[in-house]
Amino acid sequence: MESSGNNSSAPGGKKAIIAVAVVIVLIVAGLGTYFVLTQNHPSTSKPSSSVTITVAAPVYSSSTSIWENFINNATSSWQAAHPNVTIKFVGPSDASSESQYYDKLDLMTSSPSTAPDVMLEDMFYTATYAHEKVIAPLNSYMNSTEKASFFKSAIGQMEINGTVYGLPTQVSDTLIYYNMSLFKEAGIKTPWQPTSWADILQTAMYLKDNLTGISGFVPMNIYTDTRAGEAASFTGFEGLLYGTGWGLYNFTSGQWYGNNPGLNATLQFYKDAFITDKVATVDLSTTPYITVGQYLQEGKLGIAIDGNWMYGYQWASGSHKIYNFTKYIGLAYIPTEFGQAPYYNSMVGGWGWAMYSGVTDKSLVYSFMQAMDNTTNQININLPGQALAGGLPAKTDASSNPLFQKLMPGAPQLDTFYANVLKYGSYRPPVSTYPTVSTALQAAMSDVVVKGDTVSQALSAYDSALITDFGSSMVQVVSHPTIGPYIAIQNVHLAQNINNVATSPYHIFYSNLYITSKN
Amino acid sequence: MFKAGTLVQRKERNNSLFYIMALIPAFAYLGIFFIYPLVLSVYYSFTNISLLNIDHYRYIGFYNYGRLFSSSVFEQSVIITVVFFIFSAILGQMVLGAIVAYVINGTKKIFGTVITLVILMAWATPQVVSGITWYSTLSYFPVGLVNYIITGLGGKPIHFLSYHNALYMIILSNIWIGLGFSVLLFSSAIKNINPSVIKATIVDGAGPFSRFFRVIFPMLKQTILTDLILITLWTLGAFTVVYVLTHGGPADATNILTIYQYHTAFSVFDVGLANTIGVMIILAGIVMSLVYIRVIKIED
C-alpha cells in the first residue's frame, strides 16, 4: 500500500511543481514586461550640468525622421548657444491618427516622468488641456509685440480668459471653391465672389436651372448632420454663423447661446439650401472631404464651402492632382449674411506648441519654443513634404518672407489668397465644453435638413440639449429672436458696394426676395 | 489503511492545488479584463466623470439615471434598439437561420456545404470590412454598386441610407453578418435529431412545413436557447457595422444604444452618463437571458 501510495502521489507532486513553475514564469514575465516598458520611457534625469528638452508631435501623417530633422535644423543656432541642452523627439511614434495621438499624449502627460516638455496640439484642444492644467500659462514670457505678430484668429485660440497657453505654428481656414468650367457653361461670370448668403443661394439656383443636363449634378455643398461631425459645425455652420455678428458663446456672461438671431438665420440658410431650394443634398454633405473634392473636380458639384487644406491634401499631388489648378477651380471668400462689415468670414483652426505645466526651467524651454516657431520655421514646417505640409504660417509677416512662395509651388497665388482669408478669421470658442455644443449643433442641423423640422423646433431642441448638459444658468436665450436683419441694413457697408465685379445681375432681385421671404 | 487514506487525501489535495494553480491565470484574466471593468462601469455610472477632467469626479447618486430616463434621445434610442433587435436578431437571425439550416439539411451535401460556407464567410468577415462593403453597396453619394446597376438599367437611384430607410439597411446588414452563426448552430442540431423520427413524420404524411414547425422546431429547445442568448447579447452590443454605415444617423434614425453610448462618451465626453447607458444595456441582456431560460423550460 505504501508503495502504491508513493507511486500515485508522484504525478500529483509533479503537477503541483509544474503549476507553481507556470505561475512563477507568468509573474516573472509580467514583472519583466513592466520593467522593460518602464525603462523605455524617456528619462528626464540627466547629470546636473546638462538638460534634456523633450518634444512631442504627431507622426501619423509624417515621420519621426522628418520631425527630428525639422527640430534640429530649426533650432541649430539655439542649440549652438545652449551646448548643455539636448533636444529629444519622443513621438509618440505608434499613434496612427489624431485621436490616437491625443490618447498617447494623455497617457504621457499623466506622469511628470513621461510628460514631454514641449508638445504640439490642435489649437482646438487648448482650452481642454488648460482646464486640466496640463499646459503652462505663458503670459510671463510673451510680450505684447510677440503676441501681435500672430494672426488674432490664431493666437486667440490659444488664449483662454486672457492667459496665453501656446505659440501657434500652423493655421488653416475655410473659404468657397467653385468649378469655373461649370460656371462658364451656366453663363455665370468669373471670377465670382458672392456678396451675401442670398448671392450664394441665387447662384446655386442658377446653376441648378441651367445645368440640368449633367446627371447627378449638385449645385452646392455645405457640410451638415452628425455624420459629418466637426466638419458640419466648423467648416459648414460656423463659417456662416459668425458672419451674422452672433456666435455660439457669450464671452461676457460666460454662457452658451441656446438661441439667438444668428443661429436662427444660419439654420434658415440650411433649410433654404437643403429643403426649400434643394440646391444641396444631405447625401453629399455628410461624406468626407475627399468625396466632395472629387465631385467638384469631376464637374458634378458647382460650389463647395470647404477648407484651404483641400489643395494640399487632395489637389496638389497624387491621383487627384489638378494641373493648372487656378484655371479650373475658383476661390472666393465666405460672405457675411448680408454682406455687412467685415464683409467676409472664415473659420480658422490649426496647430500650436504648448509647454508642459511641470517644466522646471520654463524660461529656457520658452526660448527654445520661440526659436522653433519663428516665421521662417513656421513656413518650413508647412512646406510640401514637411511635418505639417499643406497649412499656412500663423505669423502676419509670413507672406512677405521670400520662402512663402514655396509653400504651394504649383499655384503660389493660392497661398496669398488663403493668407488673405485669415484677416476675416473667426474661431471656435476656446471653452472646454465646446465639443458638447458642437454635437448639439449637428443634431439641430439634422433636425432641419433630414427630419424637415422647422428652425424654431430645431432650436428649441438645441436649447433643451444645452440646458440638460450644462444647466439653465449656463445657457442664454436671446428673447424673441427674429429671422433676418437685426441691424438697419441700409446703414451698413455692404460687400456688394465695394466689390462691383462680384455683383451679378440677379443679385438685387434675389437678395430682396430672400430678405422678403424671411420677414 | 490509515497511511493509504492519508496518501489518498494528499493526492486529492495535490490535485486540488494543481487545479487551483492552473485556474489562477484564467481567473486573473477574467478578473482584470471582465469583472473589474464591469464593477468600474457600474461605479462610474454614479459619478460625474468626464473626459474633460478625468482625474476629478465625484459621486452624484442616481442623477445620471434620472437624466437618462427623462431624455427623449434615450427613449428614441430604446425604441430603435428594440426594433433593430426584433427584426435583426429574433426574426432575421434566429428564425431565418433555423429555416435556412433546415433547407440546407434537406439538400445535397455539396450544396449544403457551399451555402453554409458562403453564409459563414459573412460571419467571419471583420465587421469594419462588412460595414465598408455595405456602404459601398448602398451608397448614394458616391454612387454605390446597387445604384450603379439601377441607374445603368435606366432607373432612379435610391437613397438607401436616408432618414426613412437607414434603419432597414442596418437590420439587413446585421442579419447578413449574424445569420451564419445561427445556421451553423441549427444545422448541427438538426443533424443530431434521430432520422427515424423524421422518417416517422414522413410516413405519417406530415408536409415539410408542419414537419419543421411541429416536430423539428420543438426538438431544438436547447439550441434555440443557446442561440437566443448569444444573439441577444451580440445584437445588444452591436456597434461596428452601424457606426461604419450610418454613424447613428441621419438625424439619429439608427441611434441604437451602443452608438448613443459612444457619442455620449467620445463626442460629449460625458463618461458618467455613457456608463449609465452601458449599465442599462448589461441589465437588458441579463433580464432577457433570464426570461429566455424561464420561458424555454428544458427537461433533463
Contacts between the chains, C-beta under 8 A, distances in Angstrom:
chain1	res1	chain2	res2	distance
A	1	B	1	7.5
A	1	B	3	6.4
A	1	B	4	4.6
A	2	B	3	6.0
A	2	B	4	7.9
A	2	B	7	8.0
A	4	B	4	7.6
A	5	B	3	6.6
A	5	B	4	5.7
A	5	B	6	8.0
A	5	B	7	3.3
A	5	B	8	7.7
A	6	B	7	7.7
A	8	B	7	6.7
A	8	B	8	7.9
A	8	B	11	5.6
A	9	B	7	5.8
A	9	B	10	5.9
A	9	B	11	5.4
A	9	B	14	6.9
A	12	B	10	7.5
A	12	B	11	5.0
A	12	B	14	3.3
A	12	B	15	5.7
A	12	B	18	7.0
A	13	B	14	6.2
A	15	B	14	6.7
A	15	B	15	7.3
A	15	B	18	4.1
A	16	B	14	5.3
A	16	B	17	5.3
A	16	B	18	5.6
A	16	B	21	7.2
A	18	B	18	7.9
A	19	B	17	7.1
A	19	B	18	5.1
A	19	B	21	3.3
A	19	B	22	5.5
A	20	B	21	6.4
A	22	B	21	7.2
A	22	B	22	7.4
A	22	B	25	7.6
A	23	B	21	5.8
A	23	B	24	6.1
A	23	B	25	7.6
A	26	B	25	6.0
A	128	B	52	5.9
A	131	B	52	6.4
A	131	B	53	6.5
A	132	B	52	7.5
A	132	B	53	5.9
A	132	B	54	8.0
A	132	B	55	7.6
A	215	B	151	7.9
A	216	B	143	7.3
A	216	B	157	7.9
A	218	B	141	8.0
A	225	B	249	5.6
A	225	B	250	5.6
A	225	B	251	7.0
A	226	B	247	6.1
A	226	B	248	6.7
A	226	B	249	4.8
A	226	B	250	7.7
A	226	B	251	7.7
A	226	B	252	7.4
A	226	B	263	7.7
A	227	B	246	7.0
A	227	B	247	4.4
A	227	B	249	4.6
A	227	B	250	6.6
A	229	B	247	7.8
A	229	B	267	7.9
A	281	B	141	7.2
A	282	B	162	7.8
A	282	B	250	6.3
A	283	B	140	4.4
A	283	B	141	4.1
A	283	B	159	6.6
A	283	B	161	7.8
A	283	B	162	7.8
A	284	B	141	4.5
A	286	B	249	7.2
A	286	B	250	7.0
A	287	B	141	5.7
A	287	B	142	7.3
A	291	B	141	6.7
A	291	B	142	5.7
A	294	B	142	7.5
A	295	B	141	7.7
A	295	B	142	7.9
A	432	B	52	5.1
A	432	B	53	8.0
A	433	B	52	7.0
A	435	B	267	6.3
A	435	B	268	6.7
A	435	B	269	6.0
A	436	B	267	7.8
A	436	B	268	4.7
A	436	B	269	6.9
A	436	B	270	7.6
A	438	B	267	7.9
A	439	B	263	6.8
A	439	B	267	4.5
A	439	B	268	5.4
A	443	B	251	7.7
A	443	B	252	7.2
A	446	B	249	6.4
A	446	B	250	6.2
A	446	B	251	3.8
A	446	B	252	7.0
A	447	B	251	6.3
A	450	B	163	4.9
A	450	B	249	7.4
A	450	B	250	4.4
A	450	B	251	3.7
A	450	B	253	7.8
A	451	B	163	6.4
A	451	B	251	4.7
A	468	B	67	6.7
A	468	B	71	7.0
A	469	B	268	6.9
A	469	B	270	7.5
